[in-house]
Amino acid sequence: MSYPSWTGFYVGVHAGAASQAISSASFIDPNGNLASGPVSGGSALGAVGGIQAGYNWQFAPAWVAGVEGDFSWTSLSDRRGTPSTAPNGVPIPTSTVTLNANTQWLASARAKLGFTGWFNNTILYVTGGGAWSSIEYNALFFTGTPFNVANPSQTATKSGWVIGGGAEWMATPNILLRAEYLYYGIDSSNSLSAVASPLPAPIPVPVNWGREHIQVFRVAASYKF
């Protein structure tokens, strides 16, 4: 059986939808003014879009192996908040704690392995490798007056892994179209300390985030040289 040739370099663009969830977010007030603990909420939907480039090598002859790198801009934000309470559980009027983790971009370097023996001009493939994410962290402690606000922020690049799969169709000898799913596990753990405590106190309040999980559904078009 004759198969079309998948071997060669390619570059292209992609776009799709994504969901983000961070496993946990919490704060600890060492001054004893606020009830420490987790802040609930978190998952969010957003969009992704970016570029990819890679190389395919066809062998056996129905199998295709390859490597690919990609970069995606994202609009993902994990936002969670809660009314503040004292350590004894009594609510503090007009006081809130809000924790945000905004994913600005995703990148990955992956290996691919696909099979084209069933549909001739279509590859069914699995993929996986290393991943990176830029996350902006922000914490807001508001105690009811403009003068009692702590608002630390930080942007950090975090690493992790990605796995997924999809199908790619050779529309012409040079045009490749695909639909794929990717799952990212990012070690997004991060800690901030409020420069000014939310209530009069000498010790800053540390804020901690857990692991980030992102699911991406996207379509892509590539030009093969």
Buried (B, 14 or more C-beta within 10 A) or exposed (E): EEBEEBEBEBEBBBBBEBBBBBEBBBBEBEBEBBBBEBBEBBEBEBBBEBBBBBBBEBEEEBBBBBBBBBBBBBBBBBBBBBEBBBEEEEEBEEBBBBBBBBBBBBBBBBEBBBBBEEEEBBBBBBBBBEBBBBBBBBBBBBBBEEEBBBEBEEEEEBEBBBBBBBBBEBEEEEBBBBBBBBBBBBBBBBEBBBEBBBBEBEEBBBBBBBBBBBBBBBEBBBEBE
